[in-house]
């Protein structure tokens, strides 16, 4: 019942206030009663004493017998119910209404007697040894012709007053007890009435604190509590709105973080990996068991933890190039480190940018530039050398001079082919140029026959054999005819280049499963298995001996792959060293031309 501290304080305060007020009131009433009754009794005794003094003044001044004086005193005492004592001016008891005078000792030293010598009357309260009770005494001096001749003392028992005082005291205490009980009951009722909405508000506030932001306070007291409830409801609504906004923002950031291409890892001051996004987990195979481990255990390198320590020490961002072997594949990352405040201490946020492809591309481009420069330098050297020879020649031997001119022409053609490949590659990289390419329908048979015609001389020069296998049914392709012819010529020329004399090149076309298939096959030197995955890359050059044999620049197959893809086709290659190579081109089959 008194579990609530507010209820206890409220009831205690109410009861304490009631007890204090009633106690002060009771004490005041008792004091007032005692004082008032005592004054009335005292005034009564004084009045009676003065009357007796007037009545008995003659008897005291004359020689009245003690018996007559006692009779008079008893008559007055019986009429007034007072105890009356007559004394002479020496304090000797002459007569007493309660006890025989000769049995009483001298009263001269009694306080009320001493007081009567000094004023019109004197009072005293003390315990009577004779009557064994508290008495109120009043002594009035009796004068005759200005001379004190005796003292009249009246007294009254205080027992009735004391009994009344005790009765009233008990009544007040009983009333106080009843008032305490009533105050407690009323206190509980008022406390419950005031605390019930507070307890309900507390319950609702706890529910809101525990995350139930749909909870609202429904208090209708018409006072400040209702205003407070409305204020809390408004705060809860604003808080819920802010939390929803924060959750949406956090969800958006989490989605961005989880789906971004870059790996993100959070490292603590001890170099342990605290958390990582999906890309980092998949890239470095970070299982839940590895989270919380040092980078040397999780990734196999201490570079991350050391760099993180440097960032925490300097409190500045830092970038490094981080090479790593993953699944037997060399990867290179550009890693950005930045201080990241997290709870009580700084952590380090690391972002991994995979630059392996860019680095490899840069290497390939460098190699390409070197190869292209070499390819250009070689014919230029030949052209320059033979031209210089011709300048100094007297043309006495026309046959030799003609041979020199033939070499110059051949090398110039070689440079011309390289230049055309570079220009063609540049044009195809332009989206605007690709949009201008005209597409038409043409027969695969026509293309292969044209290739045979154009390359017949090269075939004959190398004493090779070119075989054609053409389908009986129409094999129609949708593409730019000139570019398509170029890509077939490029593949066939490659076959001629890398096939020795007396070799065979086969061109075939067939329709199968709604696809038009073209095969360019040779029995030449073939391609190494390590080079096959890269032969279509723009700046890749295969085995040096192979390229030197054919004089390739690493551009032709890249152009072929680009054009096949541009026309919606697919190109694959199979090859074995010293056994030959087969290129397969797949295009959607067109039912009518």
Order of alpha helices (4+ residues) and beta strands (2+ residues): alpha-alpha-beta-beta-alpha-beta-beta-beta-alpha-alpha-beta-beta-alpha-alpha-alpha-beta-beta-beta-alpha-alpha-alpha-beta-alpha-beta-beta-alpha-beta-beta-alpha-alpha-alpha-beta-beta
